[in-house]
Structure formats: structure tokens, C-alpha cells
Amino acid sequence: MNQSDRQRIFRRDNFTCQYCGLDASLDFSTWYYANLNVDHINPNGGDDDSNLITACRTCNSIKGAIQCATFEEGKELVLRKRKESEEWFKANVLPYARAKRSQ
């Protein structure tokens, strides 16, 4: 996929991750953090526009090469895995950070 095709998909999706809703057009910092990618909903489904969506780097990494029959299936997978990561963060990182700040 060439840069022109990627830009076309980004514009179609308003520079917004279709999985988590991160709007990379808000400002440079958000755009830089998002590091947008074009994701194949079904990795073996080809480069047809109906198989391509804008995804932030985090969501694209979460989904990886997992084959999804539909966008909705992919979104459900990504959001579930993000929730699992959030719970891990709350259980393992926050207590440490709070203890460190209170020293």
C-alpha cells in the first residue's frame, strides 16, 4: 500500500482510530502519539477499502494479525484486550506509583 492510499483511508476515517476513537487531528502531540496505521480487518482480505480502517499504533498492535470476519468483531476484540490491559495497569502499576509518590 502506498502513501497516497494510506492518506486516502486516513482522510476517509477523519484521522481517527476506528477501534478506540482517538482523534489524531486534535493537535500535533495527539497525532504524534497516535502514530496512525492502516489496519486490515482481515489480514488475508486484501487492500479493498472495505477491508481497511485507520487504527492508532496501540490498537493495531493489540489486534495484530488476528483474522476478524467483520470490523465489529475486530473492534470487540481490541476493546476487550484494552480493558484487560487497563485492569492489569490498575492492579500492578498504580499501587507502585502511589507508594513511590508517598515516600
Backbone as a chain_set.jsonl record, in Angstrom:
{"seq": "MNQSDRQRIFRRDNFTCQYCGLDASLDFSTWYYANLNVDHINPNGGDDDSNLITACRTCNSIKGAIQCATFEEGKELVLRKRKESEEWFKANVLPYARAKRSQ", "coords": {"N": [[0.854, -1.173, 0.0], [0.618, 2.157, -0.885], [1.739, 5.509, 0.061], [-0.146, 7.419, -0.733], [-2.538, 5.938, -0.842], [-2.76, 5.255, 1.872], [-3.11, 7.814, 3.017], [-5.564, 8.481, 1.882], [-7.288, 6.65, 3.159], [-6.925, 7.474, 5.825], [-8.007, 10.094, 5.66], [-10.659, 9.48, 4.907], [-11.497, 8.266, 7.275], [-11.351, 10.36, 8.995], [-8.91, 10.846, 10.322], [-9.008, 9.346, 12.651], [-8.814, 6.79, 15.051], [-10.443, 3.862, 14.399], [-11.025, 1.881, 16.169], [-10.612, 2.653, 18.939], [-11.318, 5.317, 18.977], [-9.569, 7.48, 19.157], [-8.768, 10.696, 18.25], [-6.648, 11.826, 16.025], [-6.337, 14.232, 14.822], [-6.539, 16.35, 16.497], [-4.343, 17.799, 17.629], [-0.766, 18.366, 17.283], [0.665, 16.795, 19.186], [-1.154, 14.75, 19.862], [-1.535, 13.584, 17.361], [1.088, 12.704, 16.868], [1.47, 10.903, 18.992], [-0.552, 9.036, 18.4], [0.309, 7.811, 16.024], [-0.709, 6.817, 13.482], [-1.968, 4.006, 11.635], [-2.835, 1.987, 8.792], [-5.096, -0.508, 9.069], [-5.691, -3.9, 8.271], [-8.72, -5.375, 8.38], [-9.337, -8.069, 8.019], [-6.501, -9.817, 7.796], [-5.843, -11.369, 5.577], [-7.503, -10.449, 3.667], [-7.015, -8.649, 1.612], [-6.464, -5.449, -0.104], [-8.775, -3.942, -0.46], [-10.91, -1.161, 0.029], [-13.021, -1.668, 1.812], [-11.954, -3.44, 3.573], [-10.121, -2.088, 5.001], [-9.067, 0.043, 7.638], [-8.509, 2.98, 9.67], [-6.207, 2.908, 12.29], [-4.892, 3.491, 15.541], [-1.496, 3.182, 16.674], [-1.346, 1.642, 19.034], [-3.833, 0.209, 19.14], [-3.654, -1.147, 16.696], [-1.46, -2.755, 17.21], [-2.481, -4.32, 19.285], [-4.523, -5.764, 17.991], [-3.075, -7.006, 15.957], [-2.221, -9.688, 13.797], [-4.57, -11.035, 13.887], [-7.291, -12.683, 12.525], [-10.315, -11.31, 11.593], [-13.746, -11.536, 10.928], [-15.429, -9.412, 10.566], [-15.52, -5.809, 10.896], [-16.725, -5.086, 13.299], [-16.29, -7.343, 14.899], [-13.498, -7.232, 15.122], [-13.226, -4.773, 16.464], [-14.507, -5.331, 18.896], [-12.763, -7.265, 19.908], [-10.36, -5.758, 20.194], [-11.166, -3.754, 22.036], [-11.838, -5.321, 24.251], [-9.337, -6.433, 24.893], [-7.949, -4.088, 25.46], [-9.293, -3.304, 27.773], [-8.587, -5.412, 29.482], [-5.856, -4.836, 29.691], [-6.016, -2.372, 30.972], [-7.058, -3.125, 33.455], [-4.93, -4.696, 34.396], [-2.986, -2.687, 34.592], [-4.12, -1.076, 36.607], [-3.969, -2.849, 38.755], [-1.255, -3.463, 38.967], [0.535, -1.346, 38.302], [-0.433, 1.181, 39.225], [-0.594, 0.899, 42.158], [2.144, 0.73, 42.799], [3.121, 3.164, 41.768], [1.714, 4.999, 43.347], [2.686, 4.353, 45.913], [5.352, 5.013, 45.587], [5.193, 7.787, 45.181], [4.335, 8.616, 47.683], [6.473, 8.4, 49.33]], "CA": [[0.0, 0.0, 0.0], [1.462, 3.349, -0.976], [1.411, 6.629, 0.954], [-1.382, 8.046, -1.219], [-3.647, 5.09, -0.391], [-2.877, 5.424, 3.331], [-3.692, 9.13, 3.286], [-6.977, 8.42, 1.496], [-8.003, 5.956, 4.239], [-6.902, 8.373, 6.992], [-8.993, 11.168, 5.433], [-11.995, 8.871, 4.966], [-11.802, 7.992, 8.682], [-11.15, 11.606, 9.744], [-7.701, 10.73, 11.152], [-9.487, 8.834, 13.937], [-8.731, 5.34, 15.211], [-11.789, 3.298, 14.333], [-11.205, 0.964, 17.286], [-10.744, 3.314, 20.248], [-11.855, 6.658, 18.819], [-8.559, 8.526, 19.328], [-8.787, 11.651, 17.143], [-5.275, 12.288, 15.846], [-6.32, 15.549, 14.186], [-6.725, 17.386, 17.516], [-3.131, 18.609, 17.718], [0.421, 17.609, 16.894], [1.015, 15.792, 20.192], [-2.063, 13.608, 19.723], [-1.204, 12.951, 16.091], [2.372, 12.024, 17.032], [1.225, 9.779, 19.896], [-1.415, 8.043, 17.73], [1.114, 7.083, 15.047], [-1.758, 6.103, 12.754], [-1.695, 2.926, 10.681], [-3.988, 1.415, 8.111], [-5.221, -1.895, 9.506], [-6.517, -4.829, 7.505], [-9.665, -6.048, 9.27], [-8.945, -9.463, 7.805], [-5.163, -9.714, 7.214], [-5.78, -12.054, 4.282], [-8.626, -9.959, 2.873], [-6.628, -7.753, 0.53], [-6.408, -3.996, 0.097], [-10.023, -3.275, -0.797], [-11.251, -0.175, 1.06], [-13.937, -2.228, 2.804], [-11.155, -4.246, 4.493], [-9.1, -1.208, 5.571], [-9.506, 1.1, 8.549], [-7.481, 3.707, 10.399], [-6.014, 2.437, 13.663], [-3.709, 4.016, 16.217], [-0.457, 2.151, 16.812], [-1.684, 0.746, 20.14], [-4.907, -0.714, 18.737], [-3.152, -2.002, 15.636], [-0.604, -3.755, 17.853], [-3.345, -5.236, 20.038], [-5.199, -6.666, 17.058], [-2.058, -7.798, 15.277], [-2.616, -10.418, 12.588], [-5.754, -11.844, 14.168], [-8.288, -12.573, 11.472], [-11.681, -10.99, 12.021], [-14.678, -11.598, 9.799], [-16.053, -8.097, 10.401], [-14.95, -4.721, 11.689], [-17.31, -5.15, 14.643], [-15.57, -8.405, 15.612], [-12.178, -6.685, 15.425], [-13.363, -3.724, 17.479], [-14.819, -6.007, 20.155], [-11.513, -7.882, 20.347], [-9.428, -4.71, 20.637], [-11.67, -3.104, 23.254], [-11.713, -6.294, 25.348], [-7.928, -6.524, 25.255], [-7.583, -2.814, 26.101], [-9.864, -3.369, 29.117], [-7.715, -6.309, 30.24], [-4.626, -4.082, 29.962], [-6.342, -1.347, 31.965], [-7.17, -3.803, 34.75], [-3.575, -5.048, 34.795], [-2.356, -1.425, 34.988], [-4.664, -0.683, 37.91], [-3.532, -3.789, 39.788], [0.193, -3.625, 39.057], [1.31, -0.114, 38.151], [-0.914, 2.245, 40.115], [-0.152, 0.776, 43.558], [3.574, 1.043, 42.849], [3.292, 4.606, 41.55], [1.201, 5.697, 44.546], [3.623, 4.109, 47.012], [6.567, 5.78, 45.275], [4.907, 9.225, 45.394], [4.1, 8.898, 49.105], [7.733, 8.269, 50.072]], "C": [[0.899, 1.234, 0.0], [0.938, 4.474, -0.074], [0.101, 7.308, 0.546], [-2.61, 7.26, -0.767], [-3.858, 5.228, 1.111], [-3.542, 6.754, 3.664], [-5.185, 9.154, 2.949], [-7.802, 7.745, 2.586], [-8.037, 6.828, 5.489], [-7.944, 9.478, 6.843], [-10.418, 10.619, 5.519], [-12.445, 8.685, 6.41], [-11.534, 9.19, 9.592], [-9.974, 11.547, 10.716], [-8.031, 10.25, 12.562], [-9.377, 7.32, 13.959], [-10.152, 4.784, 15.268], [-12.062, 2.294, 15.446], [-11.475, 1.714, 18.587], [-11.267, 4.744, 20.17], [-10.855, 7.781, 19.008], [-8.516, 9.397, 18.08], [-7.407, 12.278, 17.007], [-5.202, 13.661, 15.188], [-6.446, 16.686, 15.205], [-5.554, 18.343, 17.602], [-1.933, 17.736, 17.391], [0.755, 16.509, 17.893], [0.144, 14.552, 20.069], [-1.76, 12.847, 18.439], [0.079, 12.128, 16.229], [2.217, 10.769, 17.899], [0.456, 8.66, 19.191], [-0.633, 7.19, 16.741], [0.204, 6.188, 14.203], [-1.229, 5.084, 11.75], [-2.983, 2.615, 9.939], [-4.001, -0.067, 8.473], [-6.098, -2.663, 8.528], [-7.428, -5.548, 8.498], [-9.415, -7.55, 9.216], [-7.587, -9.41, 7.115], [-5.008, -10.392, 5.856], [-6.838, -11.55, 3.315], [-8.285, -8.979, 1.781], [-6.743, -6.284, 0.89], [-7.655, -3.255, -0.369], [-10.404, -2.341, 0.351], [-12.158, -0.734, 2.149], [-13.206, -3.093, 3.84], [-10.112, -3.4, 5.228], [-9.715, -0.166, 6.491], [-8.288, 1.782, 9.159], [-7.427, 3.191, 11.825], [-4.794, 3.125, 14.264], [-2.731, 2.862, 16.409], [-0.818, 1.141, 17.905], [-2.744, -0.27, 19.723], [-4.446, -1.653, 17.639], [-2.255, -3.094, 16.208], [-1.43, -4.784, 18.617], [-3.981, -6.248, 19.093], [-4.207, -7.562, 16.339], [-2.592, -8.457, 14.022], [-3.825, -11.314, 12.826], [-6.786, -11.612, 13.077], [-9.661, -12.329, 12.073], [-12.57, -10.971, 10.792], [-15.276, -10.234, 9.504], [-15.296, -7.065, 11.225], [-15.447, -4.8, 13.129], [-16.606, -6.206, 15.494], [-14.173, -7.919, 16.023], [-12.231, -5.647, 16.523], [-13.638, -4.339, 18.847], [-13.557, -6.636, 20.748], [-10.555, -6.837, 20.919], [-9.9, -4.083, 21.937], [-11.59, -4.04, 24.458], [-10.267, -6.381, 25.829], [-7.43, -5.229, 25.907], [-8.088, -2.791, 27.544], [-9.019, -4.268, 30.013], [-6.416, -5.607, 30.616], [-4.859, -3.017, 31.021], [-6.437, -1.963, 33.361], [-5.792, -4.21, 35.276], [-2.84, -3.805, 35.307], [-2.822, -1.003, 36.382], [-4.141, -1.574, 39.033], [-2.019, -3.772, 40.001], [1.012, -2.342, 38.99], [0.868, 0.955, 39.14], [-0.483, 2.079, 41.566], [1.326, 1.135, 43.729], [3.803, 2.538, 42.735], [2.824, 5.398, 42.764], [2.16, 5.545, 45.724], [4.896, 4.94, 46.809], [6.366, 7.264, 45.549], [4.77, 9.565, 46.87], [5.383, 8.783, 49.936], [8.34, 9.614, 50.373]], "O": [[1.83, 1.333, 0.799], [-0.16, 4.39, 0.476], [-0.672, 7.725, 1.408], [-3.609, 7.85, -0.356], [-4.994, 5.31, 1.577], [-4.441, 6.807, 4.504], [-5.974, 9.78, 3.657], [-8.895, 8.21, 2.91], [-9.073, 6.914, 6.149], [-8.681, 9.769, 7.785], [-11.283, 11.235, 6.141], [-13.609, 8.91, 6.742], [-11.495, 9.051, 10.815], [-10.031, 12.124, 11.802], [-7.421, 10.683, 13.539], [-9.787, 6.643, 13.016], [-10.957, 5.202, 16.1], [-13.208, 1.895, 15.649], [-12.465, 1.439, 19.264], [-11.623, 5.325, 21.196], [-11.252, 8.946, 19.019], [-8.259, 8.904, 16.982], [-7.041, 13.159, 17.784], [-4.109, 14.2, 15.015], [-6.46, 17.856, 14.824], [-5.741, 19.559, 17.644], [-2.06, 16.52, 17.24], [1.095, 15.398, 17.489], [0.641, 13.43, 20.161], [-1.732, 11.617, 18.429], [0.146, 10.991, 15.762], [2.761, 9.711, 17.581], [0.769, 7.482, 19.361], [-0.875, 5.989, 16.626], [0.332, 4.963, 14.213], [-0.193, 5.279, 11.114], [-4.078, 2.939, 10.399], [-3.037, -0.789, 8.215], [-7.102, -2.155, 8.029], [-6.938, -6.262, 9.373], [-9.297, -8.211, 10.248], [-7.511, -8.999, 5.957], [-4.132, -10.022, 5.075], [-7.052, -12.148, 2.261], [-9.181, -8.512, 1.078], [-7.07, -5.92, 2.02], [-7.591, -2.057, -0.646], [-10.237, -2.695, 1.518], [-12.066, -0.31, 3.301], [-13.782, -3.439, 4.871], [-9.308, -3.934, 5.992], [-10.743, 0.432, 6.176], [-7.185, 1.235, 9.164], [-8.454, 3.051, 12.489], [-3.785, 3.319, 13.585], [-3.113, 1.695, 16.313], [-0.625, -0.063, 17.733], [-2.572, -1.471, 19.929], [-4.803, -2.831, 17.641], [-2.287, -4.233, 15.741], [-1.119, -5.975, 18.601], [-3.978, -7.448, 19.366], [-4.471, -8.747, 16.135], [-3.34, -7.838, 13.265], [-4.076, -12.242, 12.058], [-7.111, -10.47, 12.749], [-10.106, -13.062, 12.956], [-12.188, -10.451, 9.744], [-15.596, -9.92, 8.357], [-14.534, -7.405, 12.13], [-14.676, -4.602, 14.069], [-16.356, -5.984, 16.679], [-13.728, -8.17, 17.143], [-11.382, -5.636, 17.414], [-13.06, -3.913, 19.846], [-13.319, -6.545, 21.952], [-10.006, -7.02, 22.005], [-9.099, -3.9, 22.854], [-11.304, -3.593, 25.569], [-10.007, -6.401, 27.032], [-6.587, -5.27, 26.803], [-7.389, -2.313, 28.437], [-8.761, -3.931, 31.168], [-5.927, -5.763, 31.735], [-4.0, -2.783, 31.872], [-5.951, -1.384, 34.333], [-5.522, -4.082, 36.47], [-2.156, -3.861, 36.328], [-2.013, -0.62, 37.227], [-3.897, -1.097, 40.142], [-1.552, -4.04, 41.108], [2.091, -2.274, 39.579], [1.698, 1.564, 39.816], [-0.036, 3.056, 42.168], [1.7, 1.778, 44.71], [4.576, 3.118, 43.498], [3.474, 6.364, 43.163], [2.414, 6.508, 46.448], [5.44, 5.499, 47.762], [7.254, 7.926, 46.084], [5.06, 10.692, 47.27], [5.359, 9.05, 51.138], [9.402, 9.688, 50.991]]}, "num_chains": 1, "name": "protein.A"}
